[in-house]
């Protein structure tokens, strides 16, 4: 696979919404969700993955608790087309977007301190977050969305 990661643009919303709908069956209003998130720049930093010009995934990063010198960054949402799961697209999204995030933070005079992420307790993506940026489960909340949710933190991220 030749995956290219780049910043999401308004012209990408329809194609990105296809990924959102396929990845999150319980969520609705995909274009509205993604539009609101993209419009919240620079609080949200949005990137997508393309293969041969087709959007195959995206990642949404959020700065938490205001614009700070040391940013607590949340991996707000990551999605990959289901038929491409396990083929490295999610890892490419994380690995290639984080340097872009760090550059954007540097432009506002900030550095990355911690990364937080929440996911279903039964989601195999926990391993991806552990391997990609060292996140560890710090709390579990039962029955938060559709099941138990775990909160993971990667502290003092040297990425």
Protein Blocks (a to p, Z undefined) as FASTA:
>chain_A
ZZddddddfklmmmmmmmmmmmmmmbghkllmmmmmmmmpckbccddddeehiafbdcdd
ddeeiaafbdcdddfbacddfklgonlmmmmmmmmmmmmmmmmmmmnopacfbdcddddf
klmklmmmmmmnopacfbdcehklmmccdddddehiaZZ
